[in-house]
Amino acid sequence: MSISKISRNICCWAIILICSATIVSCEKHHNDKQERFNRVVLVYMAAENTLSRVTASDMQEMLNAAKQIPDDCKLVVYVDKNDAYPAIYEIDRNTKEKTVQALTPAKRFDKYLDSSDPSTLDCIMDYTTKNYHASSYGIIFWSHGSSWTIYDSANYAKSRNPKYSFGIDTNHNTSNIMTSMNIADMASVLAKYSNIDFIMFDACFMQSIEVAYELRNVTKCIIGSPAEIPGEGAPYDIITPSLFAKDFNADYVMNLYNDYYAHLPISDRCGVLISAIDTKQLDSFINATSDVIRNHSIESLNLSSLLNYFYFGYWDVSMPDMYDIRSIMLHLLTEDEYRYWNTEFNKLILSSYSFSSWYSMYIDADIPVDESQFGGVSMYLPLNKYNYFQFTDDFYTTAWGKVMKEKKSFTH
């Protein structure tokens, strides 16, 4: 099976892990010139997990595109993988090395780090912004993902189906706990830093309305997929130059991404579903969504007719169903209500791309996509079938969930 058919999901791991407290040192890398860059893009590769083996190929793609990076821009890559201490690398048009193996880190840490710990993200953001002064920044979060679901370290070891959010870190092992970063914690860290033009998730399931709303105040644009993405992820040799365009264009980035997968050989082809969210629209959008859905019982939905990116119970119970938000509204609302809601949704979505099907590793099969229902963003429904799980209680702790609860948006 080609690597295109290996999904960045988080199921069925039998790993023994360590959860040790660490104090991360991110002392300044001395840059005597202190250049001012137009844009710096940080790739945060939380790969101390089953994705460790594909870090080199993605970095090689970035390196292959180095000559196309503008003079006043830089790619900064933080890599935490299984077989080495974490390191930070610089890639720009002046990079002379042709292979990843030949690259010398700008900084090599002297111990293992937990890249799912918000303090590590804070450390890397602090290092990046202090050493690479820029007018704007972009961040690519590269790892496993499972949308907005809440990781709880206290309950992890007790659960048969532990939940994650962004990233998995194995912590080099002596307990049965591996760590993940909750989106609220990610947002709290990023709120300390300014001028983040975009966040891109190269991780499964991260384009949910709950994730986007949590991050609405820390970036202008969020790119991601509501479904699984192929193991090789983004084609960095193709999209890297577009990340540094003076006026960042999410649609252009996604068009290049989509075009790459559309032209793979049939044997390797696996659809990618992707969208971009304009975060400044999220406050008005949540009001529009709340206004219309409170008039309807979500239990009345024919759930089997909805476009779904994760089938709770059939595939696993570590995550709830990941229903497409447009599909929900098409089936729930009246024509007039949907017309009103869809106008607001179209303001929110900068662009989206879909295929007629996408590949899921959970069931090793292609999942069809009804493109008339495709919105490119998932939304949680607090259904009765989740009563014996923690999902709904967790949902109401998210920023989106709190507003929906306050507005009494969901009725049964």
Stockholm file with secondary structure:
# STOCKHOLM 1.0

chainA/1-412         MSISKISRNICCWAIILICSATIVSCEKHHNDKQERFNRVVLVYMAAENTLSRVTASDMQEMLNAAKQIPDDCKLVVYVDKNDAYPAIYEIDRNTKEKTVQALTPAKRFDKYLDSSDPSTLDCIMDYTTKNYHASSYGIIFWSHGSSWTIYDSANYAKSRNPKYSFGIDTNHNTSNIMTSMNIADMASVLAKYSNIDFIMFDACFMQSIEVAYELRNVTKCIIGSPAEIPGEGAPYDIITPSLFAKDFNADYVMNLYNDYYAHLPISDRCGVLISAIDTKQLDSFINATSDVIRNHSIESLNLSSLLNYFYFGYWDVSMPDMYDIRSIMLHLLTEDEYRYWNTEFNKLILSSYSFSSWYSMYIDADIPVDESQFGGVSMYLPLNKYNYFQFTDDFYTTAWGKVMKEKKSFTH
#=GR chainA/1-412 SS CCGGGCBCCCCSCCCCBCCCCCCCCCCCCCCSSCCEEEEEEEEEEEESSTTGGGHHHHHHHHHHTGGGSCTTEEEEEEEEETTSCCEEEEECTTCCCCSGGGCCCSEECSSCCCTTSHHHHHHHHHHHHHHSEEEEEEEEEESCBCTTCCCCHHHHTTCSSCCCCEEEECTTSSBBCCEEECHHHHHHHHTTSCCEEEEEEESTTCCBHHHHHHTTTTCSEEEECSSCCBTTCSCHHHHGGGGGCSSCCHHHHHHHHHHHHHTSCGGGCCCCCEEEEEGGGHHHHHHHHHHHHTTSBGGGSCGGGSCBSSCBTTTBSSSCCCEEHHHHHHHHSCHHHHHHHHHHHHHHEEEEECCSEEEETTTTEEEECCTTSCCSCEECCCCGGGTTSSHHHHHTTSHHHHHHHHTTCCBC
#=GC SS_cons         CCGGGCBCCCCSCCCCBCCCCCCCCCCCCCCSSCCEEEEEEEEEEEESSTTGGGHHHHHHHHHHTGGGSCTTEEEEEEEEETTSCCEEEEECTTCCCCSGGGCCCSEECSSCCCTTSHHHHHHHHHHHHHHSEEEEEEEEEESCBCTTCCCCHHHHTTCSSCCCCEEEECTTSSBBCCEEECHHHHHHHHTTSCCEEEEEEESTTCCBHHHHHHTTTTCSEEEECSSCCBTTCSCHHHHGGGGGCSSCCHHHHHHHHHHHHHTSCGGGCCCCCEEEEEGGGHHHHHHHHHHHHTTSBGGGSCGGGSCBSSCBTTTBSSSCCCEEHHHHHHHHSCHHHHHHHHHHHHHHEEEEECCSEEEETTTTEEEECCTTSCCSCEECCCCGGGTTSSHHHHHTTSHHHHHHHHTTCCBC
//
